[in-house]
Amino acid sequence: ATIDLEAHERGDLTGHELLGRVAASAQRPLDPADLERRWLDMFDRSGEMFDLANGLMDEYRVYLLSNIGDLHWSHLDATYGIATVGHGAIASFRVGAVKPSAAIYRETERRFDLDPAATVFIDDLERNVEGGLNQRLIALVQQCDLKLHAGQGVGPGVEDLAQAFQASGSSAIHIQTANLVRRRGRRWQQLARLGDWPGSAGDDQGLPN
């Protein structure tokens, strides 16, 4: 079977099923417990973004919208309390849809009673931001080094995010997991390391984040 990250993050494959496929494709036998430990141990907390999200909660409704699978979600919640950031969260594996598909944005709007035109959406991938813009969200691209690319210009970090929120006149904000915890390398590179694949196993171009 192929390794299908998108199916995993839609909830069609459990984390253990995904890792089983990684193990089956590996160049050598892998210990299941070690494989799971390495799959989970690839994130670092972004204190600045946690502080920003928490600091905005008094004035805005703040929600987490994440493309993520079950094992990573459970691990990040146990380690960093990710599910309690903001006023609510949508994890893709629980709703059967991933960014940038329209379905996940519509489900978020429905569940939290959001007006897209009054909602700021932050993501670190252009394609996900484009998906948000297609749903009439006020969308911003924020790279993991805290460089912000907004519709009207470029700002250097979290202060510019706060200013963008104020300028937008929005009442709600979507933040994604990659803005709160930073992955050490691309997901496909991580899978290549897990599976001990020789050289470059591929890239994650076109994969959801």
C-alpha positions as CSV (number, residue, x, y, z in Angstrom):
1,A,0.0,0.0,0.0
2,T,1.2,3.5,-0.7
3,I,1.9,5.9,2.1
4,D,-0.9,8.4,1.9
5,L,-0.5,11.4,4.3
6,E,-3.6,13.1,3.1
7,A,-5.7,10.0,3.7
8,H,-4.2,9.9,7.2
9,E,-5.0,13.5,7.9
10,R,-8.5,13.1,6.6
11,G,-9.0,10.3,9.2
12,D,-9.1,7.5,6.6
13,L,-5.9,6.0,8.0
14,T,-5.1,5.8,11.7
15,G,-1.6,6.8,12.8
16,H,-0.7,3.2,13.5
17,E,-1.9,2.2,10.0
18,L,0.2,5.0,8.5
19,L,3.3,3.9,10.5
20,G,2.6,0.3,9.4
21,R,2.9,1.4,5.8
22,V,6.1,3.2,6.6
23,A,7.5,0.1,8.2
24,A,6.5,-2.1,5.3
25,S,8.4,0.2,2.9
26,A,11.5,0.5,5.0
27,Q,14.9,-0.9,3.9
28,R,15.3,-2.7,7.2
29,P,13.1,-4.1,10.0
30,L,11.9,-1.3,12.3
31,D,10.8,-1.5,15.9
32,P,7.2,-0.4,16.1
33,A,7.6,1.4,19.5
34,D,10.7,3.2,18.3
35,L,9.0,4.2,15.0
36,E,6.1,5.7,16.9
37,R,8.4,7.6,19.3
38,R,10.3,9.1,16.4
39,W,7.1,10.0,14.5
40,L,5.9,11.9,17.6
41,D,9.2,13.5,18.5
42,M,9.5,16.1,15.7
43,F,8.0,19.3,17.1
44,D,9.1,22.3,19.1
45,R,6.8,24.7,20.8
46,S,6.6,28.3,19.5
47,G,6.3,30.4,22.6
48,E,5.7,33.6,20.7
49,M,2.7,32.2,18.9
50,F,1.2,30.6,22.0
51,D,1.5,33.9,23.8
52,L,-0.1,35.8,20.8
53,A,-3.0,33.3,20.6
54,N,-3.6,33.5,24.4
55,G,-3.2,37.3,24.4
56,L,-5.8,37.8,21.7
57,M,-8.5,35.7,23.4
58,D,-9.9,38.7,25.4
59,E,-10.8,40.6,22.3
60,Y,-11.3,37.9,19.6
61,R,-12.7,34.5,19.2
62,V,-9.6,32.4,18.5
63,Y,-9.8,28.9,16.9
64,L,-7.3,26.3,15.8
65,L,-7.7,24.7,12.3
66,S,-5.3,22.0,11.7
67,N,-4.4,19.3,9.1
68,I,-3.3,16.6,11.4
69,G,-3.6,12.9,12.3
70,D,-4.7,11.2,15.4
71,L,-1.3,10.3,16.9
72,H,0.2,13.8,16.4
73,W,-3.0,15.5,17.8
74,S,-3.0,13.3,21.0
75,H,0.7,13.9,21.4
76,L,0.6,17.6,20.9
77,D,-2.3,18.0,23.3
78,A,-0.7,15.9,26.0
79,T,2.6,17.7,25.6
80,Y,1.6,21.3,24.8
81,G,-2.2,21.4,25.5
82,I,-2.9,22.2,21.9
83,A,-6.6,21.4,22.1
84,T,-7.1,24.1,24.8
85,V,-5.5,26.9,22.8
86,G,-8.2,29.4,21.9
87,H,-12.0,28.9,22.1
88,G,-12.2,25.8,20.0
89,A,-10.4,23.5,17.5
90,I,-11.0,21.6,14.3
91,A,-8.6,18.7,13.6
92,S,-8.8,17.4,10.1
93,F,-8.9,13.7,11.0
94,R,-12.1,14.3,13.0
95,V,-14.0,16.0,10.2
96,G,-12.9,14.0,7.2
97,A,-11.5,17.0,5.2
98,V,-8.2,18.8,4.9
99,K,-7.1,22.2,3.8
100,P,-7.2,23.6,1.2
101,S,-10.5,21.8,0.4
102,A,-13.6,24.0,0.8
103,A,-15.3,21.4,3.1
104,I,-13.0,22.0,6.1
105,Y,-13.4,25.8,5.9
106,R,-17.2,25.4,5.7
107,E,-17.3,23.0,8.6
108,T,-15.3,25.4,10.7
109,E,-17.7,28.3,9.8
110,R,-20.7,26.1,10.6
111,R,-19.4,24.7,13.9
112,F,-18.3,28.0,15.3
113,D,-20.9,30.3,13.7
114,L,-18.3,32.4,11.9
115,D,-18.7,35.1,9.3
116,P,-15.9,34.5,6.8
117,A,-15.6,38.2,5.9
118,A,-14.9,39.0,9.6
119,T,-12.5,36.1,10.2
120,V,-8.7,36.2,9.9
121,F,-7.1,32.9,8.8
122,I,-3.3,32.4,9.3
123,D,-1.4,29.6,7.6
124,D,2.2,28.9,6.6
125,L,1.3,27.5,3.1
126,E,0.2,29.6,0.2
127,R,-2.2,26.9,-1.1
128,N,-4.1,26.8,2.2
129,V,-4.3,30.6,2.3
130,E,-5.7,30.5,-1.3
131,G,-8.3,28.0,-0.1
132,G,-9.2,30.4,2.7
133,L,-9.4,33.4,0.3
134,N,-11.7,31.3,-1.9
135,Q,-14.1,31.0,1.1
136,R,-14.0,34.8,1.6
137,L,-11.7,34.6,4.7
138,I,-9.2,37.4,5.4
139,A,-6.1,35.2,4.9
140,L,-2.5,35.7,5.9
141,V,0.6,33.7,5.2
142,Q,2.9,33.3,8.2
143,Q,6.2,31.4,7.7
144,C,7.6,29.4,10.6
145,D,10.4,32.0,11.1
146,L,7.6,34.5,11.9
147,K,7.8,36.4,8.6
148,L,4.4,37.6,7.7
149,H,3.1,38.1,4.2
150,A,-0.2,40.0,4.2
151,G,-2.3,41.3,1.4
152,Q,-1.1,44.9,1.8
153,G,2.6,44.3,2.6
154,V,5.2,42.3,4.6
155,G,5.8,42.5,8.3
156,P,8.5,40.9,10.4
157,G,6.6,39.0,13.0
158,V,3.9,38.6,15.6
159,E,3.5,42.3,16.2
160,D,2.5,42.7,12.6
161,L,0.0,39.8,13.0
162,A,-1.7,41.7,15.9
163,Q,-1.8,44.9,13.8
164,A,-3.3,43.0,10.9
165,F,-6.0,41.7,13.2
166,Q,-6.8,45.2,14.4
167,A,-6.8,46.7,10.9
168,S,-9.1,43.9,9.5
169,G,-12.0,44.7,11.9
170,S,-12.4,41.0,12.3
171,S,-14.1,39.2,15.2
172,A,-12.5,35.8,14.9
173,I,-9.1,34.3,14.1
174,H,-8.0,30.9,12.8
175,I,-4.5,29.7,13.6
176,Q,-3.1,26.4,12.5
177,T,-0.9,23.9,14.3
178,A,2.3,24.8,12.4
179,N,2.1,28.3,13.8
180,L,2.2,27.0,17.4
181,V,4.6,24.1,17.1
182,R,7.4,23.9,14.6
183,R,8.1,20.7,12.8
184,R,11.8,19.8,12.4
185,G,12.0,19.5,8.7
186,R,9.4,18.7,6.0
187,R,6.9,15.9,6.7
188,W,8.1,13.8,3.8
189,Q,11.7,14.2,4.9
190,Q,10.6,13.0,8.3
191,L,8.9,10.0,6.9
192,A,12.0,9.3,4.8
193,R,14.1,9.2,7.9
194,L,11.6,7.0,9.7
195,G,11.5,4.6,6.9
196,D,15.3,4.7,6.4
197,W,14.7,5.4,2.7
198,P,17.9,6.0,0.7
199,G,18.6,9.6,-0.5
200,S,15.5,11.8,-1.0
201,A,12.3,9.8,-0.8
202,G,10.4,12.5,-2.5
203,D,9.0,15.9,-1.4
204,D,5.8,17.1,0.2
205,Q,4.8,19.3,-2.7
206,G,1.1,19.2,-2.9
207,L,0.7,17.5,0.5
208,P,-1.6,19.2,3.0
209,N,-0.2,20.9,6.0
